[in-house]
Each structure stands twice: as C-alpha cells, then as structure tokens.
Amino acid sequence: MSDGMVKILHGNTFVVSDDVGDVDASSTDPTGLFSFDTRFLSKWVLTLNGDRLTSLSTDDLQYYEARFFLVPGVGSVYVNSTMSVIRKRAVGNGFTEDLSILNHDDKPVTLTVRIEADSDFADLFEVKDALKKKGTYTRLVGDGALRFDYRRDAYERATAISASQPCEFDENGLTFTVTIGPHETWQTELDVSVETLGHELPTMTGADVGDIRSLAEQVKRPIMDMAADLTRWLDEAPRLECDWETLPATYRRSLVDLAALRFSPLTAGPHALPAAGLPWFMTMFGRDSIFTSLQALPFTSELAATTLRELGLRQGTRVDDFRDENPGRILHELRFGELTAFEERPHSPYFGSADATPLYVVLLDEYERWTGDTQLVRELEQEARAALHWIGAYGDLQGNGYISYERRNAETGLENQCWKDSWDSISYRDGTLPGFPRATCELQGYAYDAKMRGARLAREVWGDPAYADRLEQEAADLKQRFNRDFWVADGEYFAIALESDGRQVDSLTSNNGHLLWSGIVDDDKAAAVVGHLMGDRLFSGWGIRTLAVGEARYNPIGYHNGTIWPFDSSFIAWGLRRYGYKDEAAVVAAGILEASHFFDGRLPEAFGGYPRSMTKYPVQYPTACSPQAWSTGAPLLLLRTMLGLEPMGDHLVVDPALPTTIGRLELLDIPGRWGRIDAFGRGRVDTSRTTGEAG
C-alpha cells in the first residue's frame, strides 16, 4: 500500500515528491524539500519541450535516495517511446539530482529541458494550517546559479541551485537546450543547497558563483557517508533467521526505517535519537522518542542513550504557561521554524505532554537493565529525581494523587496531553466529552512504573535507600487507590479517565493494555482486563482497537476512536507478557506482523479497525505518517515479546511463545550487558483465533 508520494530523508532534511519526482506544492501540501521545519523548495518540476513526464517505475530502496524512471507525455500501449528519462536523487545538505535523458531513436533529437523552481520558505506549521508569510522574498540570478532568499527581521533562510552543465538561469528556474545523438545519453547534475541553522550560503556576487557551485560537495559529502553508515547500522543489529518470510522482510524494513528516522539535535554531535515520523514530525518528540527507544533497546541502545541525554538537557526549569513548562517536566516537541522563532508557536520547546516525564524514568531504568551503563544513570540522577518530583509537585493538578492535565496555553496548546492527543479521544460510553483537568488511566500506570523503577535506581545505583523506600511506598499507595477509583465494576475494566469531580469516564479502550505493561493492575483484576483486550470488541484480528466496538464514538477509521495503532498493540503485548499471558501476546503479535505483509513490511502509524473477517486485509488510514517511529519500532518490541527476552542481572532470559505461522525463529547476537547472546524459538501457539468478529 502506498500514499503515492516518494519520500527520501537524512537526519534533519527530507524531500517529498510525486512518483515522477516533481514537487508542485500547494499551501497545505506536505511536498517539497524540508530542513529544520522549513520548506526550502516548494516547486521542482521537470519538462521536456514544455511537457511533463510520466512515471514508469520508482525505486526508493535506500531511505536517502530514489530513482525515477520516466517517459515524456502520457504514453500508450500502441506507441513505443523513443526517449526515456532517469532522475537519481539523494538527500544531503539539500539534495543532489543526476538527470539523464536517453535517446533510443536512430535520429538525433533537440530538446528544451526545463526545471521550474521556487521556494515559499513555509514553516511546517504554516503548511499544516495554510498561514500566510510575513517576511520578504528575494530572487537572485548569477552566472551559473540561482538563489532564493527569505528574511523576516533577523530570521533568514536561503536556497541555492546550481548545475554541472551549461544552462540559462532565470528567476523561476533553469533551462538547458541540448541535442542528443542517436542512441546517446545526455546527463547533468543538479545541486540544491539550503541555509539552515549553523550552515550559511555565500552571497550571490559574481566572484562567489564558484563558491555556490562548490556547495555541491557539501550536498554530496553526507550522501557518500550514508551508505557506509547504513551498512554499519544493519551489521551491528541482531541477525534474524525465520521460516516465515514475512518476518525477516518486516524486520529489515524496521531497521532501515529506524535508521532513516534518526534525528541529530544540534547539541548531540554525531549521535541521534528517533524523530517521530515523516512528513510532519521529523523532530524531537519526548513521548515518541522514548517509546521508540524502549522498543529498540534489545537491538540498539544508542537511540535510548541519546534520547535520555537530549531530553534531560532540555528538561523544564521554570513555570511558563506559554510553553506549558514546569520544573522537571520533559518536553513534548521541539521545533526550529519561523513561527517558533517569533513565539507564534510555543515549541521552543513545548512541554504539553503529561506522560513523557514519568516515561523518562522508565526508559532510564530499562536502559540500565539492558546495558549495565550505571555511568549514564549517575550522570542523569538529578534529571530523573526532578522528573519523579514533577509527578507529585506539578503533575497532580488536583491534589488527589493522580497525574492530570489541562493546557495553560489556550490558543496553541494541546487539549489532550496523553498519547491519544486528538480532541475527541477521551469520552464517556455515550460519547460525551469530559471536562478538565483530565486524569487518564495510563498516566497513573506510567507514574507507578516510574516510582518503582526510580526506587530500584536509587537503591542500586544512587546509594539512597531512604529515597527508594519512599518511592516504593508512594507506588504502593497509588496502586491501591487506582484499582479502587478507576475500576468500572459493572464492566470489569478500567475507565479511561477520571473527571475533575472524580467520576469515571467509562468507555472501554486499549489504554487497559498499557496498565498491564506498567504493572499497576491488581493480579485479581488482570484476567478480566485480558478478556476485554482479546475479546471481539477490542481485538480486530489484526490488532487492538483504540476504542471498543459499541462505544458511542467508535469509528474504525477514527484517529484514536477505533483504529489500530501498531505501537499501541506492541506495548499491550508486552503487558500481556508481564502478567503471564504469553499465548495471548503471541496472538496480538501475529495479527500485527501479518498486517505488515500488506504494507510491504512498513507498518503505518495507524490502520482501520475493521474486523479481519470483514476485510481479509488491513485497511489503510488516510493520513497516517509513514514511516512513523513507534510503528517502525513495533515489530522489534513484538520480537522481544514473542521470544520472552528479559534482562536478569547480567543474564538474558529467553522464554519463547511463538505463533505456529512463524515456525523456527533465531535472533542472533542480541547486545546487552552480557555481551552478545542468541535466542531461539519454535512456533507452537495456535493463533487461528484472529477473526475479530465484532463490528
């Protein structure tokens, strides 16, 4: 399944085009060349003799490059084209494009080759919200280069275009007039370089044209490094061998997409953390980066270490209503564009998530359990203590012992500050929306888990047993109150939230699975919760629906109201494992991994919650990010869950429970504090009950 767009990316820069390689963006169209939240190229259209081209095929086997195989005109089965065009594009600091035109005729051909180019320098928020620019534009034409400039006060951005073959530049692009002999090829290299944070383009004077042309080397240098970097990344990951051919393909796709989504903050040097997703979220996201780092820990700890350091570096230090900041709070989103620079958006950074802060402590503990890196735990002790302090001092808005949220920035802040952050994702059975503050159930689970894990770190690494005892007592008190206040007795599941007056927001949701993962569920309630998760109202056969069939707002293609999120199901499977339901975890894993086959191994952000018996294949959600980090990480966490991988001191426990469809599975050279170790399993769990009849 495809959204019809071709995406290539590297670090902080990406290009989104159509399947011809053209970019012709409207105000709200997420196509173009983007870097650090600014669109540096909004038009890049190739024509031959005034005609646009038609796609034969597109190869985007590497995340940083693509090839477009094209012919002039619309084509016909009755007419053989005598000419073909190949565009080979790779992302660096901007992008480079090798353009080749092949004459297959026995006569020469003369062509006018035209590239229409433009830049609107739109902030990503301006693209999403169709906002108008406030600065001024300049177009500069030199001898061998074209430059677009944008300025608003001290804020400046620029794009420079050059070519290896002689051409005529004008303010709207560049033109080649070429004659190609019989069965010959004409070729040129086009280079687009951008002025971003920490990188400036030379001015457009006659003496500097050579400098602008030399920018091609700055564009290409990172491209040459990327192939070697990807090879290293794949070589260092555990090797997977399996009888079921879908799983190795999905595994490799996940590793490659995870490599593609690595984002390097300016303070991180050569290190990277997971960006949230393409095209809207190629930046640091607290919640998404943490969840993805957790999913990837058995395969690489590098992402978790950078995530912990960079989020800790930007941890809240003051009370700031505009940014929803508090001391100890972990950021939600960091942006670098124009609207953020002029404080028309609060993302410098924005702290409006209630879950990233406890999850930060969860990741720090899990990272140490896998790696044994107590040095980083000591280095981040104050950040972890501040995060734990935030839970009670600032997260408890109502003084009732529960984390809740209510935005303080009414104009641009998020209403829902949990992972289900769309406006209507938290509702009663009858569809009514609760008021604020809202205390969603999974936040309490994360807080419980953070306190328990913080206690372990305090006792074993920080040498503070009194603090550990206090955290454990707070966690025990929270668990007792939670199981009393959130338990919907007439349905035997946990409410999605509590109203500000203590009433239960009583819809049945996938959030119950996150509670299992956190460990906050009393043992005598676990069986009922699992029954709901695996029942037809929540389990579709492909995965766990975000909202149960029969709830008033249920919609199989509602963003958080009935769709299936692979990330959500992966953590639910981990929770099922935690409570001993390993066969049920295998059933969930089988559904998600079988769905991946229909998405060519690349699981989307979300897909339709229709019952499997109805569709026979997963239904694409129309606006899902792809690739998206925590969906990319889902197969990795499902592998951990199915193999039962669990660190125990300096040892790795392996307790497989695999679907029969998988057959034999080997995961070799799993890295950790034990060095490297192999895990083996054979499919013995019958997962044929994957129909999801409700709906």
N, C-alpha and C positions, 0 to 999 in steps of 0.2 A: 504494500500500500504506500502511496506517495502523495504529498501535498502539491506536487507539480513544481516545486521550487528546488533549485540546486544551491546547496549551502557548503561553503568551504570556510575554514576558520583556523586561526592560530593565535593562541594567547588572548590578547585583548582586541584582536582585529578579525572581522569576518565579512564575507561577501555573500549576499543572497540575490540570485538572479532567476530568470525563467530557464526553460530547458534548452534555449538557444544560446544562453549566455548573456542575454540582453538585460539591462536594467532600465526601466522606464517608470519610475516611482510616482504614484500619486501622493497626496499629503499624508494619508493613513496607511500606505502600503509599506510593509516592512522589508522592502528590497533595497539594495544598494550596498555600498562599501561603508562599513561602520567601524569606528575605533573609539574606545573610551566614551561610549554613549553618544557619539556624534556621527551623523551620516555625512561622509566626505565625498560621496559620489551618488547622485540621485538619478543620473542618466548616463547610460553607456550602451549605445545602440549601433550595431554594425549594419551597413547596407552595401550592396554591390549594384552599381548603376541605379541607385535610388530604391532598390527593392530589398526588403528584409528577407531573412533566410528561414529555412525550415529544418527542424531537427530530425536527424536520422537516429542518433543514439547519444547518450551521455554516460561517460564513465567518471564516477567520483569515488574510486576505490580507496584513496587516501583522503583523510579529512581536510588536508591543507591544499589539495589540488583537484582539478577536474578537467576533463577533456570533452569538448562538444564537437560532434561530427555532423556537418550541416551541408545543405544544398541550397542554391538560390531558388526563389519562388516557392510555390505551393507544392510542386511535384505532381506526378501522375504515374499510375501503373503502366500507362501506354507510352510514356516518353522517358527515355533514359537521359539523366542529366549528364552534361559533358564537363561539369565542373563540380568540385567539392571543396569544402572549407573545414579546416580544423582549428579550433581555438583551444589552446592549452593554458590554463590559468592556475596560478599558485599564489597563496597569501603570504606576505612577509610584513614589512612596514608599509602597508598598502597592498598592492598586488602587481605581479608581472603577468603579461599575457603574450604567448607566442601565437601569432596569427599566420596560418599557412593557407594559400589558395592553390589548388591543384587543377591544372588544365588537362583533361583527359581526351581532348579532341586532337585531330591531326592538323589543325589550323591554329595560328596564334590568336590570342584574344586580348583586347584592350579594355581595361576596367577603370571605373572610378570607385575607389574604395573609401568609404566614409565612416568615421566614428563620430556620432553626436555625443557630446559630453556636457555634463552640468553638475553642479553641487548646490544643494539647498542648505547644507550645514545644519540640518534639523537635529535638535535634541531628541533622544529616543522618546521622551515624554511628549514632545510636540508631534512626533509621528503617530503615537498612540491616540492622542487627544485632538489632533488636527488644529494645533495652535499656530498663530502667525508669529513670524520672526520680528525682532525689534532692532536688529543691527543693520549694518550696511554691507553691501557686496561690492567686490572689485574683480574685474577680469583683466588679466594681463597677458598679452601675446608677445613672445620673444622669438628670436631666431632659433627654432628647434625646440620650443617648449611652450606650454600653456599653463597658466596658473589661475586658480580661483581663490579669492581671499574673502574672509568674513571678519568683521570687527564689531564689537559692542563694548564700548568703554575700553577696559584693559583686557577684555576677553578676545583672543584671536585664534582663528583656525585657518588652515590653508591646504589646498590640494594642488600638486604639480603633475603634469603629464608630459612624457617625452617618448620618442620613438627612435628605433635604430636605423630606419630607412628614411630617406628624404621625403618630406611631406609639407603641405601648407597648413599652418595653424590659423584658426580664426577664433573669435570669442565663443563659438558654440561647438568647437571640436577640431578635428583634423582630417585632411583629405589626401589620399595617395592617388596618383594617376600612373597606372602600371600596364605594361604589355608582357604577357606570359606566353612563351613559345609553346609549340606542340609538345604535349606530354611533359611539361616542365612545371616547376613549383616556384611560387613567389612567397617570400617569408619576411616578416618584420617582428620585432619585439616591442611591445608597448609597456611602459612602466608608469604606474600611478603611485606616487608617494604622498604621505599625509603628514601634516604638522600637528602633533598631539602633545601630551604632557611630556616634557623632557626631550622633545625632538623638534628642532626648528628647521624649516626650509630656507635656503638662501633667497635673497631678493632677486627680482626679475630685471636685472640690468644686463646690457649686452655682454659685459665681462663675466657675468655669472651663469650664462647659459650652459657652459661646460660643467659647472658645478651641479646644475639641475639635472643634466644628463647623467652625471656620476651618481645621482641618487638611485639609479637602477641597481647599483651594487648594494646600497643599503636595503633595498627591497629584497634582493635575491639572497643576501647573506643568511638571514634566518631560514630561508627556504632550504638551502643546502644542508643546514643543521637538522632540519626536522626529520628527514628520512632516517638519519642515524639515531636521533632521539627516540623515534617510534620503535625502531628495532631494539634499542636498549630496553625500552618500557615493556615490550612484549617478551623479551628474553628473560627479564627479571621476574615476571609473573609466574605463578604456578602453571604447570603444564596439565592440560585436561585431556583424558582419553575416555571415550564413551561409545557404547554400541549404538546409541540413538543419535543420528546425525544432526538433528536439530540443535541439540545442546552445545556441541563444540562450536557451531556456527554462531549461536547466540552469545556464547562466552567470548569468542574473539571480537564480535561486534561490540560487546560491552566494554572490553578492554580498549579497543580503538576509540570508541566514543568518549570514554572517560579520559583518555589522553587528549582528545580534541577539546574537551571542556575544561582543561586546566587553565586557570586564570592566575596571572602573576601580579599581585599588588605591587605598587612602586616600592614598598618597603621590604619586599620578600626576596630581592635579588633573583637568583636562578630558581627559586623554589615556587611551587604553585599549589593552589587549592582548587576544589571543584567550583566552577561557576554553575549557576542554577540551570540554564538552558538557553537554547537558540530559538528564535532571534531576540526575544525581549529581555532576557535575563543573563546576559554574558557579563556578570559582575559578581562581587562577593555578596552572598546571602547567608546570614547567620544560620537559620534553620536548615536550609537546603545543603549548605556546605557541611554542616555537622552530620545530618542524616546520611549523606553520601559517603562521608569519611568513615562512618560506622559500618556501612555496607561493605566498603572496600578493604577494611582492616586485615582480613585474612589473606589478602592478595597484595596490598601495598600499604605500608604505614606512613609513607611520605606525605600523602594528602592530609592525613589527620594531624601530623606534627605541624604542618604549615597553617592549617585551619586554626589550631589551638593558639599558635603564636600570634597570628594576624588578628584574630578576633580579640584575644587578650590585649593586644596593643591598642585597640580601638574601643575598649570597654568603657562604658559610661562613667563619668566622674562628677556630674552635676545634675541639678534638676533643671530641665529645659523642656518646656511644654511644646515648643515648635517642633522639636525632634523626638518627642516622647522619651526623653533621656532621663535616667536616674543613675546614681552611683551604683556600680556593679552590674548594670544591665548590659547584655550582649546585643550588638547591633542586629538589625533586620536586613538592611540593604544599604549599599554604598554606591553612589553614582558620581560621575565626573563631568556631566554635561553642563550646558549653559544655564538651564533653569535651576540646577543645584548651585552653580556658582553665584547666581544673583538671588539666592534664597527664595525663589519662587516655588521650589520643592525642598522638602526637609532632608534630603538624602545625603547629608554630608558628615556623618552618616545619619540614617533614620533608625530609630530603636523600637519601632512599633510592632514587636512580637513578644508574646508572653511566654513562649516555650523555649526560645534559643538559650536563655540564661540557665535554667536547670539542665538542659541538654548539653551545655558546655561542660559541666562537671561529669555528666555521664560519659561523654567522649574522652575526657582526660583519664578517667579511671579505666575505661575499656582499652584505651591506647596503652596504658601501662601494663595491663593484664596480658596483652599480646606481645609487647616489645620488651618489657622489663626496663624501660627507659625512665628510671627514677629521677635522673637529672632534669628532664623536662618538667616532671611533676613538682620538683622543688623550685624550679625556675618560675613556674606559674602558680605557686602556692597562694600568693596574695590575690591573684585574679580569681582563683577558684573559691577562696574564702569570701571575696566580695560578691561573687555570683550566689553563693549559698546565703549570704546575708541579705541579698536583694529579695529572695523568696519571701521572707517574713517581713522585712522592713518596708519594701516598696511593692512587691507583687501582691501582697494581701491588702487590697484596696479597702475591704470592708471590715477588717479586723475580726474575721470569722475563722481564720486559719487556713483559708483556701486562696490560691492564686486566682485572681480575676483581672479583667481588663476593661478599660474604657478609654477611648482615644482622647487626648488633650488638645490635639490639633484638628479642629472640626472641618477645616477646609480641605486638607490634603492627607490627613492621617487615615489609617486603615480602621474600619469599623470592627471587623473581626480579626483579632490578633493571635489566632491559633492557625494550625496548618490549613484548616478549611476556612480560608480567609475571604471567600466571596460573601456578598451582603446577606444572602438568604440561606446560608449553610447551617445555621443553628436555629432550630424550630421545634415547636411542640408537635405532638402527634397530629393535631388538627391544622397544622401549618402556620399557626400564629407565631410571630417572632417575639422573643423575649426582650426585655429592656436591658439596660446596662447599669452597673457592671455585670459582666458575664463570667462565670467560673465554669469553664468546660472541663469535662471529666479527665481527659488525658493530661491536662496541665497538672492535676493533682498526682497522677501517676508518675509523671516526669519528676515532680518535686520529691516524691517519696524515694524514687530511684536515686536522685541526686544526693539526697541526705544519706542514704545507705552507702553509696559509693564514696561520698566525701568522708564518711566515717572510716571506711577502710583505708583511704589515703592518709587521713590524719593519724591513724594508729600505726600504720606500717611504714609510712614514708616521712611524714612531718613530725613524728615523735610527740604527738599531742593527744594522749589517751582521754583526757578530760573532755576535749572538744569532740572526740569520736563518740564518747558516751552520750553527750548532749544531743548530737545529731541523730544517733540511733533512737533515743527516747522520743525526739520530735517526730521521727519517721513512724515509730510505732503508734504514737498518738494520732497522727494524720491517717494512718491506715485504718484504725478503729473508727474514727469519725466518718471517714469517707465511705466505708462499707455500710454504715448506718444511713448517712444522709443522701447518697446518690443511688441507693438500691431501689429500683422500681419493683415493689413487692408483687403487684398483680401481673407482672410480665416476667419477672426473674431475670432482669438485666440491669445495667447501669444507665441512668439518664445521661444524656449528652451534656447537660449543664445544670447549674442551679441559677435561678433568678436571684435578683438582689434581695428579695424578701425570703429566700430560702426554698421557694417552690421548685420542684423538679421539672426541668424541661425534658419531657418524657419520650421523645422519639427514639427509635431503635436505630443505631448507627454502627459503622465499623470501628468507631472510637473504642468500643469494648475490647477489641483486639489489642490496641495499644496499652490498655490497662493490664492485660496478661503479660505483655512484654515488660512492663515496668515492675511487675511483682506486687502491685498494691491490692490485688483481688484476694479475698479470703479463700482458703482452699475449699471450703464447703460451698462456695458460690461458683467455682470455676466450671464445673460440669454444665451448669445451666447456661453460662456465657458461651461456652464452646458449642452447645446445642444450637444457640441462635446464630453464631457465626457460620456454622456448617449447614444450617437449615436453608430451605429454598428461598426465604425472604431476603437473606443477605448473600448467600453463595449462589453465583450465577452459573457455575460450571467452569467459568474462565477465571474467576477470582471473587473477592469480597466486594459487594456493592458498598458505596459510601453511605447510602441511606436505604433502609429496608423497603421492599415492596409493601404497599399498603399504607405507608405514611402519606400524609396529605401532600407533601411537596415531592414525593418520589417522582423521578423522571429519569429514564435510563440514559438520557443524554444531557442531564442536568449536571453542571460542573462539579458540584460537591453533593448532589442530591440524587445519586443513583448510578453514576458512572463507576467504573472500576479503575483504581489507581494502582499500577504495579508496585510502586513503592509502599503503599498502604498495606497491600496484601503480603509483601515480603516481611514487614515488621510484625504483622499479625501471625504469620507462620513462625517467626522467631518466638513470639509469645506463646503460641500453642506448644512449642517445644519446651519452653520454660516450665510449663505446668504438666509436662509428661504426655501430651497428646501428639506424639511424633507421627503417627499414621495420618492424623488429620492435617498436620503440617505438610506432609508429603502430597496430600490431595490438593491443597492450595497451591503448592509449588508446581505440581503437574499442570494445573489449569493455566497458570500464568506462563509457564515455559512453552506449553503447547500453543498458546496465543501468540508467542513471539515468532513462531514459524510464519504466521500470516502477515507479520510486519517485517519480514526479511531479517529477523534477528534483532531489530531495533524497536524495543518497546516504547510506545509513546507515553506522554505524560498521563493520559487517561484514555479509556475507550468505553464504548457503550455497555450498559449494564443489562442488556437483553439476555434472557435465558439461553443457554447454549443449545437447548433443544429446539429453539425457535430459529436461530440464525445459522447454526453449524459453523460459523466463523465469527471472530470478534469484529464489532462494528466500530469504525474509526470515529473518534470525537473530532468535530470540525476544526477547532482552533488549538489543538494540543501542540505544545512545544515539542520539537524533535530535532536533534537529540535533547533529552532533558536529564539532568544529572541523576536524580534519585530513581528515575526509571531505568537509566543505564546501570545503576548500582543494584537494582532489584535481583537480576539473575545471580549476582555474586553472593548476596545475602541468602538467596534460596539454596545455593550450593552449600553454603555453611550450614544452613538449617537441615537440609536433607542428609548431609554427612554427619551431623551432630558434632561439629567441631567446637570444642570448648577448652579454653586455656585453664589449666590447673597447676598453679605454680610454674615450674619450669618444664611442664609437660603439656602436650596437647591430647585431649581425649577425643576419640573418634567413635561415634555411635550411630551408624548409618540406618536410615529408614527411607528407602528409595522407592519411587513408583516402579511398577513392573515394566512400564514402557521404556525406562532408561536402560534396563539391562545392566551390564557391567559398567562401573564408573571408577576412574582413577584420577585423583588430583595429586600431582607430584610436586615436591619441593615447596611446600607451604612454609612461608617465612614466619619467624617469630623468635621469642626469647630462647627457644630450644634449638635454634639454628634453622634447619630445613627438615621437613618431615613429609612422608607420603600418607595419603588416606585412600582407602579402598572401600567399595561397597557394591552390592548387587541388588537390583530391584526386586522387592518382594511385597510391596504394598499395593493392593488392588485399588486402583483409582478410577475404576469404571463408573463409580457413582459421581459423575461430573456432568450432570444434566441441568441442574438449576431450574426446575420446572416452574417456579413461581413467576408471575408476570402477566 
